Amino acid sequence: MDTIRVSAKSRSTAVAGAIAAVIREHRHAQVQAIGPSAVNQAMKAVAIARSYLLQDELDLAVVPTFAEVDINGQERTAVRLYIESRPLSQAPPVPHRNAHLAQVDDIDTI
């Protein structure tokens, strides 16, 4: 399984489709992004992929890590997202759609 590389110019819906396809086939995926705009696109793609996977009754769990990568002889820090699927029935009660409409009382704070 290859790493899905995301740039600042990546369309989040296209990346989400790639994540969903890899999850359906392998049950896990790895996404890599370098730079704040690329990480933003990657995170939006994960949120969108969750909605794509609802029809398969799957949810996603994400573990973010840092990795040092060499790009054209220059060392850069990348954010890698390790993504695993889990049955929707085992997912915690978090919003899937219209999360921006959730009330503060609806979400437990840590």
N, CA, C and O atoms as a GROMACS GRO file, in nm:
protein
  440
    1MET      N    1   0.085  -0.117   0.000
    1MET     CA    2   0.000   0.000   0.000
    1MET      C    3   0.089   0.124   0.000
    1MET      O    4   0.179   0.136   0.083
    2ASP      N    5   0.064   0.214  -0.092
    2ASP     CA    6   0.141   0.337  -0.104
    2ASP      C    7   0.086   0.444  -0.012
    2ASP      O    8  -0.031   0.442   0.027
    3THR      N    9   0.174   0.538   0.023
    3THR     CA   10   0.133   0.654   0.100
    3THR      C   11   0.062   0.753   0.009
    3THR      O   12   0.108   0.780  -0.102
    4ILE      N   13  -0.050   0.806   0.055
    4ILE     CA   14  -0.122   0.909  -0.019
    4ILE      C   15  -0.056   1.042   0.018
    4ILE      O   16  -0.060   1.084   0.134
    5ARG      N   17   0.002   1.107  -0.080
    5ARG     CA   18   0.071   1.234  -0.056
    5ARG      C   19  -0.022   1.350  -0.091
    5ARG      O   20  -0.085   1.353  -0.197
    6VAL      N   21  -0.029   1.446   0.002
    6VAL     CA   22  -0.121   1.558  -0.013
    6VAL      C   23  -0.039   1.687  -0.019
    6VAL      O   24   0.052   1.707   0.061
    7SER      N   25  -0.073   1.774  -0.113
    7SER     CA   26  -0.009   1.905  -0.122
    7SER      C   27  -0.111   2.012  -0.090
    7SER      O   28  -0.230   1.984  -0.073
    8ALA      N   29  -0.064   2.134  -0.082
    8ALA     CA   30  -0.154   2.246  -0.055
    8ALA      C   31  -0.255   2.264  -0.167
    8ALA      O   32  -0.364   2.317  -0.145
    9LYS      N   33  -0.221   2.218  -0.288
    9LYS     CA   34  -0.309   2.233  -0.403
    9LYS      C   35  -0.400   2.112  -0.426
    9LYS      O   36  -0.482   2.113  -0.517
   10SER      N   37  -0.386   2.009  -0.343
   10SER     CA   38  -0.471   1.890  -0.358
   10SER      C   39  -0.616   1.924  -0.330
   10SER      O   40  -0.647   2.001  -0.239
   11ARG      N   41  -0.706   1.866  -0.411
   11ARG     CA   42  -0.849   1.884  -0.385
   11ARG      C   43  -0.888   1.786  -0.273
   11ARG      O   44  -0.867   1.666  -0.285
   12SER      N   45  -0.944   1.838  -0.166
   12SER     CA   46  -0.976   1.754  -0.050
   12SER      C   47  -1.075   1.643  -0.086
   12SER      O   48  -1.068   1.534  -0.029
   13THR      N   49  -1.167   1.668  -0.178
   13THR     CA   50  -1.263   1.564  -0.216
   13THR      C   51  -1.195   1.451  -0.293
   13THR      O   52  -1.232   1.335  -0.277
   14ALA      N   53  -1.096   1.485  -0.375
   14ALA     CA   54  -1.022   1.382  -0.448
   14ALA      C   55  -0.938   1.297  -0.352
   14ALA      O   56  -0.933   1.175  -0.365
   15VAL      N   57  -0.873   1.363  -0.256
   15VAL     CA   58  -0.795   1.290  -0.155
   15VAL      C   59  -0.888   1.203  -0.071
   15VAL      O   60  -0.854   1.089  -0.039
   16ALA      N   61  -1.005   1.255  -0.036
   16ALA     CA   62  -1.103   1.177   0.041
   16ALA      C   63  -1.145   1.053  -0.035
   16ALA      O   64  -1.158   0.946   0.024
   17GLY      N   65  -1.165   1.065  -0.166
   17GLY     CA   66  -1.200   0.950  -0.247
   17GLY      C   67  -1.089   0.846  -0.247
   17GLY      O   68  -1.116   0.726  -0.241
   18ALA      N   69  -0.964   0.892  -0.253
   18ALA     CA   70  -0.850   0.800  -0.248
   18ALA      C   71  -0.842   0.731  -0.113
   18ALA      O   72  -0.819   0.610  -0.106
   19ILE      N   73  -0.862   0.806  -0.006
   19ILE     CA   74  -0.860   0.747   0.128
   19ILE      C   75  -0.969   0.641   0.141
   19ILE      O   76  -0.943   0.531   0.188
   20ALA      N   77  -1.090   0.674   0.099
   20ALA     CA   78  -1.202   0.580   0.109
   20ALA      C   79  -1.175   0.454   0.028
   20ALA      O   80  -1.205   0.344   0.074
   21ALA      N   81  -1.119   0.469  -0.091
   21ALA     CA   82  -1.089   0.352  -0.175
   21ALA      C   83  -0.986   0.261  -0.110
   21ALA      O   84  -1.000   0.139  -0.110
   22VAL      N   85  -0.880   0.321  -0.055
   22VAL     CA   86  -0.776   0.241   0.011
   22VAL      C   87  -0.832   0.174   0.136
   22VAL      O   88  -0.802   0.057   0.163
   23ILE      N   89  -0.913   0.246   0.213
   23ILE     CA   90  -0.974   0.190   0.334
   23ILE      C   91  -1.062   0.071   0.297
   23ILE      O   92  -1.058  -0.032   0.364
   24ARG      N   93  -1.142   0.085   0.192
   24ARG     CA   94  -1.230  -0.026   0.150
   24ARG      C   95  -1.149  -0.150   0.113
   24ARG      O   96  -1.192  -0.262   0.139
   25GLU      N   97  -1.034  -0.129   0.052
   25GLU     CA   98  -0.953  -0.242   0.007
   25GLU      C   99  -0.864  -0.300   0.116
   25GLU      O  100  -0.854  -0.422   0.130
   26HIS      N  101  -0.798  -0.213   0.193
   26HIS     CA  102  -0.698  -0.259   0.290
   26HIS      C  103  -0.737  -0.242   0.436
   26HIS      O  104  -0.670  -0.297   0.524
   27ARG      N  105  -0.842  -0.166   0.464
   27ARG     CA  106  -0.888  -0.136   0.600
   27ARG      C  107  -0.796  -0.040   0.675
   27ARG      O  108  -0.820  -0.010   0.792
   28HIS      N  109  -0.689   0.008   0.609
   28HIS     CA  110  -0.604   0.111   0.668
   28HIS      C  111  -0.538   0.188   0.555
   28HIS      O  112  -0.526   0.139   0.442
   29ALA      N  113  -0.494   0.312   0.586
   29ALA     CA  114  -0.429   0.397   0.487
   29ALA      C  115  -0.328   0.486   0.558
   29ALA      O  116  -0.334   0.505   0.680
   30GLN      N  117  -0.236   0.540   0.479
   30GLN     CA  118  -0.138   0.634   0.532
   30GLN      C  119  -0.137   0.757   0.443
   30GLN      O  120  -0.128   0.746   0.321
   31VAL      N  121  -0.146   0.874   0.505
   31VAL     CA  122  -0.149   1.001   0.433
   31VAL      C  123  -0.031   1.084   0.483
   31VAL      O  124  -0.002   1.086   0.602
   32GLN      N  125   0.036   1.153   0.391
   32GLN     CA  126   0.149   1.238   0.428
   32GLN      C  127   0.130   1.377   0.372
   32GLN      O  128   0.089   1.394   0.257
   33ALA      N  129   0.160   1.478   0.454
   33ALA     CA  130   0.148   1.617   0.412
   33ALA      C  131   0.263   1.697   0.470
   33ALA      O  132   0.306   1.674   0.583
   34ILE      N  133   0.313   1.792   0.392
   34ILE     CA  134   0.421   1.879   0.438
   34ILE      C  135   0.374   2.023   0.425
   34ILE      O  136   0.337   2.068   0.316
   35GLY      N  137   0.375   2.095   0.535
   35GLY     CA  138   0.332   2.235   0.536
   35GLY      C  139   0.190   2.249   0.587
   35GLY      O  140   0.110   2.157   0.575
   36PRO      N  141   0.161   2.365   0.644
   36PRO     CA  142   0.030   2.384   0.707
   36PRO      C  143  -0.088   2.374   0.611
   36PRO      O  144  -0.192   2.318   0.648
   37SER      N  145  -0.075   2.426   0.491
   37SER     CA  146  -0.187   2.418   0.396
   37SER      C  147  -0.212   2.274   0.351
   37SER      O  148  -0.327   2.233   0.333
   38ALA      N  149  -0.106   2.198   0.333
   38ALA     CA  150  -0.120   2.058   0.294
   38ALA      C  151  -0.183   1.976   0.408
   38ALA      O  152  -0.267   1.890   0.384
   39VAL      N  153  -0.141   2.004   0.531
   39VAL     CA  154  -0.199   1.933   0.646
   39VAL      C  155  -0.348   1.968   0.658
   39VAL      O  156  -0.429   1.881   0.689
   40ASN      N  157  -0.383   2.093   0.633
   40ASN     CA  158  -0.523   2.134   0.635
   40ASN      C  159  -0.603   2.055   0.532
   40ASN      O  160  -0.711   2.004   0.563
   41GLN      N  161  -0.552   2.044   0.410
   41GLN     CA  162  -0.621   1.969   0.305
   41GLN      C  163  -0.634   1.822   0.344
   41GLN      O  164  -0.737   1.759   0.318
   42ALA      N  165  -0.530   1.766   0.405
   42ALA     CA  166  -0.534   1.625   0.447
   42ALA      C  167  -0.641   1.602   0.553
   42ALA      O  168  -0.715   1.503   0.547
   43MET      N  169  -0.649   1.693   0.650
   43MET     CA  170  -0.747   1.675   0.757
   43MET      C  171  -0.889   1.692   0.705
   43MET      O  172  -0.979   1.619   0.746
   44LYS      N  173  -0.909   1.787   0.614
   44LYS     CA  174  -1.042   1.801   0.553
   44LYS      C  175  -1.078   1.674   0.476
   44LYS      O  176  -1.193   1.630   0.477
   45ALA      N  177  -0.979   1.616   0.408
   45ALA     CA  178  -1.003   1.494   0.332
   45ALA      C  179  -1.045   1.379   0.423
   45ALA      O  180  -1.132   1.300   0.386
   46VAL      N  181  -0.984   1.368   0.540
   46VAL     CA  182  -1.023   1.263   0.635
   46VAL      C  183  -1.168   1.282   0.678
   46VAL      O  184  -1.245   1.187   0.684
   47ALA      N  185  -1.205   1.407   0.708
   47ALA     CA  186  -1.344   1.434   0.748
   47ALA      C  187  -1.441   1.400   0.637
   47ALA      O  188  -1.548   1.343   0.663
   48ILE      N  189  -1.407   1.433   0.513
   48ILE     CA  190  -1.493   1.401   0.400
   48ILE      C  191  -1.499   1.250   0.377
   48ILE      O  192  -1.605   1.195   0.348
   49ALA      N  193  -1.385   1.183   0.390
   49ALA     CA  194  -1.380   1.037   0.371
   49ALA      C  195  -1.472   0.966   0.470
   49ALA      O  196  -1.532   0.863   0.437
   50ARG      N  197  -1.483   1.020   0.591
   50ARG     CA  198  -1.576   0.961   0.689
   50ARG      C  199  -1.716   0.957   0.634
   50ARG      O  200  -1.788   0.858   0.649
   51SER      N  201  -1.757   1.066   0.568
   51SER     CA  202  -1.893   1.068   0.513
   51SER      C  203  -1.905   0.971   0.396
   51SER      O  204  -2.010   0.910   0.377
   52TYR      N  205  -1.798   0.956   0.316
   52TYR     CA  206  -1.802   0.862   0.204
   52TYR      C  207  -1.816   0.717   0.254
   52TYR      O  208  -1.877   0.634   0.187
   53LEU      N  209  -1.761   0.689   0.372
   53LEU     CA  210  -1.760   0.551   0.423
   53LEU      C  211  -1.884   0.517   0.506
   53LEU      O  212  -1.899   0.402   0.549
   54LEU      N  213  -1.972   0.613   0.528
   54LEU     CA  214  -2.095   0.584   0.603
   54LEU      C  215  -2.177   0.475   0.535
   54LEU      O  216  -2.234   0.389   0.603
   55GLN      N  217  -2.184   0.476   0.402
   55GLN     CA  218  -2.262   0.376   0.329
   55GLN      C  219  -2.206   0.235   0.349
   55GLN      O  220  -2.277   0.136   0.332
   56ASP      N  221  -2.076   0.225   0.384
   56ASP     CA  222  -2.013   0.096   0.412
   56ASP      C  223  -2.018   0.062   0.561
   56ASP      O  224  -1.965  -0.040   0.605
   57GLU      N  225  -2.084   0.148   0.638
   57GLU     CA  226  -2.093   0.135   0.784
   57GLU      C  227  -1.956   0.127   0.849
   57GLU      O  228  -1.932   0.048   0.940
   58LEU      N  229  -1.865   0.214   0.800
   58LEU     CA  230  -1.730   0.223   0.855
   58LEU      C  231  -1.705   0.363   0.907
   58LEU      O  232  -1.757   0.460   0.853
   59ASP      N  233  -1.625   0.372   1.010
   59ASP     CA  234  -1.577   0.500   1.061
   59ASP      C  235  -1.425   0.494   1.059
   59ASP      O  236  -1.368   0.388   1.034
   60LEU      N  237  -1.360   0.605   1.086
   60LEU     CA  238  -1.215   0.612   1.082
   60LEU      C  239  -1.156   0.653   1.216
   60LEU      O  240  -1.214   0.733   1.290
   61ALA      N  241  -1.041   0.595   1.246
   61ALA     CA  242  -0.960   0.637   1.360
   61ALA      C  243  -0.827   0.684   1.301
   61ALA      O  244  -0.770   0.619   1.214
   62VAL      N  245  -0.779   0.799   1.349
   62VAL     CA  246  -0.659   0.861   1.291
   62VAL      C  247  -0.555   0.883   1.400
   62VAL      O  248  -0.586   0.933   1.508
   63VAL      N  249  -0.430   0.845   1.370
   63VAL     CA  250  -0.317   0.871   1.459
   63VAL      C  251  -0.218   0.958   1.383
   63VAL      O  252  -0.157   0.911   1.287
   64PRO      N  253  -0.201   1.084   1.425
   64PRO     CA  254  -0.104   1.171   1.358
   64PRO      C  255   0.036   1.152   1.416
   64PRO      O  256   0.053   1.137   1.537
   65THR      N  257   0.138   1.154   1.329
   65THR     CA  258   0.277   1.145   1.371
   65THR      C  259   0.360   1.242   1.288
   65THR      O  260   0.312   1.294   1.187
   66PHE      N  261   0.483   1.264   1.330
   66PHE     CA  262   0.578   1.343   1.252
   66PHE      C  263   0.679   1.249   1.190
   66PHE      O  264   0.712   1.145   1.247
   67ALA      N  265   0.730   1.286   1.072
   67ALA     CA  266   0.834   1.207   1.005
   67ALA      C  267   0.929   1.302   0.935
   67ALA      O  268   0.887   1.402   0.878
   68GLU      N  269   1.056   1.271   0.941
   68GLU     CA  270   1.156   1.348   0.866
   68GLU      C  271   1.169   1.284   0.729
   68GLU      O  272   1.196   1.165   0.717
   69VAL      N  273   1.150   1.365   0.624
   69VAL     CA  274   1.158   1.315   0.488
   69VAL      C  275   1.258   1.398   0.409
   69VAL      O  276   1.278   1.516   0.436
   70ASP      N  277   1.321   1.335   0.310
   70ASP     CA  278   1.418   1.402   0.225
   70ASP      C  279   1.349   1.441   0.094
   70ASP      O  280   1.296   1.356   0.023
   71ILE      N  281   1.350   1.570   0.064
   71ILE     CA  282   1.292   1.620  -0.060
   71ILE      C  283   1.399   1.701  -0.132
   71ILE      O  284   1.439   1.808  -0.087
   72ASN      N  285   1.444   1.646  -0.244
   72ASN     CA  286   1.550   1.711  -0.324
   72ASN      C  287   1.672   1.745  -0.239
   72ASN      O  288   1.728   1.854  -0.251
   73GLY      N  289   1.713   1.652  -0.154
   73GLY     CA  290   1.831   1.672  -0.071
   73GLY      C  291   1.810   1.759   0.051
   73GLY      O  292   1.905   1.788   0.123
   74GLN      N  293   1.688   1.800   0.074
   74GLN     CA  294   1.657   1.886   0.189
   74GLN      C  295   1.566   1.810   0.285
   74GLN      O  296   1.466   1.753   0.244
   75GLU      N  297   1.602   1.810   0.412
   75GLU     CA  298   1.521   1.740   0.512
   75GLU      C  299   1.405   1.828   0.554
   75GLU      O  300   1.423   1.945   0.591
   76ARG      N  301   1.284   1.771   0.549
   76ARG     CA  302   1.162   1.843   0.587
   76ARG      C  303   1.085   1.758   0.687
   76ARG      O  304   1.100   1.636   0.691
   77THR      N  305   1.004   1.823   0.768
   77THR     CA  306   0.918   1.751   0.862
   77THR      C  307   0.780   1.737   0.799
   77THR      O  308   0.718   1.835   0.758
   78ALA      N  309   0.735   1.613   0.793
   78ALA     CA  310   0.602   1.583   0.738
   78ALA      C  311   0.510   1.540   0.850
   78ALA      O  312   0.555   1.489   0.953
   79VAL      N  313   0.383   1.559   0.830
   79VAL     CA  314   0.281   1.502   0.918
   79VAL      C  315   0.229   1.378   0.847
   79VAL      O  316   0.186   1.385   0.732
   80ARG      N  317   0.234   1.265   0.916
   80ARG     CA  318   0.179   1.141   0.861
   80ARG      C  319   0.056   1.105   0.943
   80ARG      O  320   0.057   1.108   1.066
   81LEU      N  321  -0.049   1.071   0.872
   81LEU     CA  322  -0.173   1.028   0.935
   81LEU      C  323  -0.190   0.880   0.909
   81LEU      O  324  -0.202   0.838   0.794
   82TYR      N  325  -0.191   0.800   1.014
   82TYR     CA  326  -0.219   0.658   1.003
   82TYR      C  327  -0.369   0.643   1.029
   82TYR      O  328  -0.419   0.678   1.136
   83ILE      N  329  -0.438   0.591   0.931
   83ILE     CA  330  -0.583   0.585   0.936
   83ILE      C  331  -0.628   0.440   0.933
   83ILE      O  332  -0.585   0.363   0.847
   84GLU      N  333  -0.714   0.403   1.027
   84GLU     CA  334  -0.769   0.268   1.031
   84GLU      C  335  -0.920   0.276   1.030
   84GLU      O  336  -0.980   0.372   1.080
   85SER      N  337  -0.981   0.175   0.973
   85SER     CA  338  -1.127   0.170   0.975
   85SER      C  339  -1.173   0.091   1.096
   85SER      O  340  -1.098   0.011   1.153
   86ARG      N  341  -1.295   0.116   1.134
   86ARG     CA  342  -1.360   0.040   1.240
   86ARG      C  343  -1.509   0.039   1.208
   86ARG      O  344  -1.559   0.130   1.142
   87PRO      N  345  -1.578  -0.062   1.255
   87PRO     CA  346  -1.722  -0.064   1.229
   87PRO      C  347  -1.789   0.059   1.290
   87PRO      O  348  -1.754   0.103   1.399
   88LEU      N  349  -1.883   0.113   1.218
   88LEU     CA  350  -1.955   0.230   1.266
   88LEU      C  351  -2.018   0.204   1.402
   88LEU      O  352  -2.030   0.295   1.484
   89SER      N  353  -2.060   0.081   1.426
   89SER     CA  354  -2.123   0.046   1.554
   89SER      C  355  -2.025   0.057   1.671
   89SER      O  356  -2.069   0.067   1.786
   90GLN      N  357  -1.895   0.055   1.645
   90GLN     CA  358  -1.795   0.064   1.752
   90GLN      C  359  -1.738   0.204   1.767
   90GLN      O  360  -1.652   0.228   1.853
   91ALA      N  361  -1.783   0.297   1.685
   91ALA     CA  362  -1.731   0.433   1.688
   91ALA      C  363  -1.793   0.510   1.805
   91ALA      O  364  -1.907   0.486   1.842
   92PRO      N  365  -1.715   0.603   1.863
   92PRO     CA  366  -1.773   0.685   1.970
   92PRO      C  367  -1.880   0.778   1.913
   92PRO      O  368  -1.882   0.803   1.792
   93PRO      N  369  -1.967   0.827   1.997
   93PRO     CA  370  -2.076   0.913   1.948
   93PRO      C  371  -2.028   1.054   1.914
   93PRO      O  372  -2.038   1.146   1.995
   94VAL      N  373  -1.974   1.069   1.794
   94VAL     CA  374  -1.932   1.201   1.746
   94VAL      C  375  -2.012   1.233   1.620
   94VAL      O  376  -2.057   1.142   1.550
   95PRO      N  377  -2.028   1.360   1.591
   95PRO     CA  378  -2.106   1.397   1.473
   95PRO      C  379  -2.040   1.350   1.344
   95PRO      O  380  -1.917   1.350   1.334
   96HIS      N  381  -2.120   1.308   1.246
   96HIS     CA  382  -2.068   1.273   1.115
   96HIS      C  383  -2.098   1.383   1.014
   96HIS      O  384  -2.017   1.410   0.925
   97ARG      N  385  -2.211   1.444   1.028
   97ARG     CA  386  -2.250   1.551   0.936
   97ARG      C  387  -2.293   1.671   1.018
   97ARG      O  388  -2.339   1.658   1.131
   98ASN      N  389  -2.278   1.787   0.959
   98ASN     CA  390  -2.319   1.912   1.024
   98ASN      C  391  -2.257   1.929   1.162
   98ASN      O  392  -2.320   1.980   1.254
   99ALA      N  393  -2.130   1.885   1.174
   99ALA     CA  394  -2.062   1.896   1.303
   99ALA      C  395  -2.052   2.042   1.346
   99ALA      O  396  -2.047   2.071   1.466
  100HIS      N  397  -2.048   2.133   1.251
  100HIS     CA  398  -2.039   2.275   1.286
  100HIS      C  399  -2.167   2.325   1.352
  100HIS      O  400  -2.169   2.433   1.410
  101LEU      N  401  -2.276   2.246   1.344
  101LEU     CA  402  -2.401   2.284   1.409
  101LEU      C  403  -2.416   2.222   1.548
  101LEU      O  404  -2.512   2.250   1.619
  102ALA      N  405  -2.319   2.136   1.586
  102ALA     CA  406  -2.327   2.070   1.717
  102ALA      C  407  -2.318   2.173   1.828
  102ALA      O  408  -2.244   2.270   1.819
  103GLN      N  409  -2.393   2.150   1.931
  103GLN     CA  410  -2.388   2.237   2.047
  103GLN      C  411  -2.271   2.196   2.135
  103GLN      O  412  -2.234   2.078   2.137
  104VAL      N  413  -2.213   2.290   2.207
  104VAL     CA  414  -2.101   2.261   2.294
  104VAL      C  415  -2.139   2.153   2.395
  104VAL      O  416  -2.055   2.070   2.431
  105ASP      N  417  -2.263   2.152   2.440
  105ASP     CA  418  -2.308   2.052   2.537
  105ASP      C  419  -2.311   1.912   2.477
  105ASP      O  420  -2.312   1.814   2.551
  106ASP      N  421  -2.311   1.901   2.343
  106ASP     CA  422  -2.318   1.772   2.277
  106ASP      C  423  -2.184   1.700   2.275
  106ASP      O  424  -2.179   1.580   2.250
  107ILE      N  425  -2.075   1.772   2.302
  107ILE     CA  426  -1.941   1.716   2.291
  107ILE      C  427  -1.875   1.717   2.428
  107ILE      O  428  -1.868   1.821   2.494
  108ASP      N  429  -1.827   1.600   2.471
  108ASP     CA  430  -1.755   1.591   2.598
  108ASP      C  431  -1.620   1.660   2.584
  108ASP      O  432  -1.553   1.648   2.482
  109THR      N  433  -1.580   1.732   2.688
  109THR     CA  434  -1.450   1.795   2.688
  109THR      C  435  -1.353   1.711   2.770
  109THR      O  436  -1.391   1.640   2.863
  110ILE      N  437  -1.229   1.723   2.732
  110ILE     CA  438  -1.124   1.645   2.801
  110ILE      C  439  -1.052   1.732   2.900
  110ILE      O  440  -0.961   1.686   2.968
   0.00000   0.00000   0.00000
